[in-house]
Amino acid sequence: MNALGQRIAALIAAQGPMSIAEFMTIALHDREAGYYATRDPLGVAGDFITAPEISQMFGELIGLWLAQVWQDQGRPKNPRLVELGPGRGTLLADALRALKLVPEFLRALDVVLVEVSPVLRTLQEKSLSNCGVPVRWVPEFRTIAHDRPFYLIANEFFDALPIQQYVKTERGWCERMVSVDRSGELAFALSPPLPEWSLPIAQNRAGAPNGSVYEFSKAGVSLAEDIGHFVEDVGGAAIIIDYGYDVPGFSETLQAVASHKFADVLSAPGSSDLSAHVDFSALRIAARQGGAAVYGPIGQGEFLTALGIAQRAERLSRADPQKIAAEVNRLTNVDQMGTLFKALAIVPKFAPTPPGFG
Ligand code: SAH
């Protein structure tokens, strides 16, 4: 077991088993040894690759989507562009470059990046050093003031938020916890059965067979509710893109990934990325509870096609047609990122339908 694993085991010895959400928070964000606190996980040499790292078209189309929404909403004054978990800053750099086509939007923007990782923040500063507009960083979404309409991007952010797992057993629903086994290693263990009223499960779970696993992200749901409330309060829009499902399938999706391969969740905390598929139905309900209108989710392929990825690809193709065709295929094909990845839009209740969702 590594040093962070030993610290977690000591914590469990002192306080009892911890929830998977607590384990994920420590493994991802511990200041000394947490996964995001200590490295750049992205790219071919890293642990995983994301859409903006695959193709510049991704960020460009999202930037133009935001500008179109802003125009459709009557060009509200002083728009703010917020990105949650901007990674290397690639998406934002591509979006801001494309937004030179809409200078009235670009010039007015207050750009705010929500990032916890000091390593990634440094990379973001580099990518955005010549972007032509001032940018600033905050560690938490909640600290952003409700004083301007905001246009929010979250790509592969919600999958990194902590989840809890509930397992259906003969005795009822139990929470899966992280504990320590007899040999001192971290191991999963079930809590005693939980009373029905204490379960966060909104969907019809009565018929779920024994062995079903329900994953719930308290952090994700409360953030989606905050975003819904924010958008309804000050105007704007949010686009959330991630891998996930539209209806919970009662199967587990928590995964550890290192060097582009699946790894064990518990054996070396802090050295692999932990994530879970996003429950879009839960985000949709939460954002509506916040007061906003929600569109989607629709497949990433359908979304990017509606935004004109084919036309953009044609213009870029002159230099290297094979490379561009491969990028389009990766982002939109149903066997690649086209349907597993989904887009969800959150807008004020009486705002026009956002582009791509009509
Ligand atoms: N959006 C980027 C990066 C995705 S990786 C891309 O598409 O390439 C997840 C990002 O979210 C990283 O930047 C990570 O540091 C950040 N992050 C994860 N959890 C966070 C949290 N709780 N608060 C703020 N940022 C977080």
Boltz pocket constraint, residues with backbone or C-beta under 6 A from the ligand:
constraints:
  - pocket:
      binder: B
      contacts: [[A, 36], [A, 42], [A, 50], [A, 51], [A, 52], [A, 53], [A, 84], [A, 85], [A, 86], [A, 87], [A, 88], [A, 91], [A, 114], [A, 115], [A, 116], [A, 117], [A, 120], [A, 139], [A, 154], [A, 155], [A, 156], [A, 157], [A, 160], [A, 161]]
      max_distance: 6.0
